């Protein structure tokens, strides 16, 4: 993964942020941009970030690929981290 010299590489995550949101912000994407890049809606991304829904396997894989992370990094349960 190439480093972007303009964007900071380390952004501290607030406790209420899901890991998905942290990865999205690190990539400099809005919810809408991420949603369009993986073929879903902005409201789905919002629900995932707020831990109000669970992604399908295909969506979880698409998000992980787009954000350069593993599915486990994006969606692991807190007690498993």
N, C-alpha and C positions, 0 to 999 in steps of 0.2 A: 504494500500500500504506500503510495507516494505521500510525502508530507507536504502540506500546504503552508508555505512560509507566512502567508497573510493571516490565516486563522490560527488562534491559539490551539495547541495540541492537547492541553489538559484543561478540562473544565470541571470544577468540582460539582458533584451531584448533590442536590438537596435531598434529605431523607425521604420526602414525599414523592420524589420523581422515581418512576420505574426505570429500569435499566434501558428499556426500549427508548424512552424519551432522551436519556443521556446520550445514547449512540446517535439518535437522530440529530440532536443539537450539535454534537461534535462534528457531524457531517455537514452542518450548515443548512439543513433542510427544514422546510416548514412541514406541518402535517399533510397539507395538500400535495406538496411535491413528493413526499415519500409515498403517499397513497397512490398517486398517479404512476409512480415508477414501479409499483408492485401490483397494480391492477385492482385496487380496492378503493373505498371511500375515505374521506377525511374523518368522518364520524367513527368509522371502524378503528382507525389509528388512535383517535382520542379515547375510545373505549378500552383499547388495549393498554394505552399508557396509564389510564386510571385504574387498571386491573378490574374492570367491570365485565370483561369478556375474555375468552380464551381463543386463540387463533386456531384455524384449521392447520393441519400438518403442512399443506401446500403453501399457505400464507406465511406460516412461521419460517419455512425454508426460504421463501422469496425475500422476506424481511432480513433474515440472517445474511443471505448472499448480498443484498443491496447495501447493508450496513457493515459488511466485512467482519461479522461476528458469528459465533456459533448460536444455534437455537438455545442451548443451555445458558449461554451468557445473557441472552435477551429475556428468557422466560423462566429461569430456574426459580423454584420456591425459595423464599428467604432462608428457611431452615436447611436447605441443601447447599447454600452458597458458602 
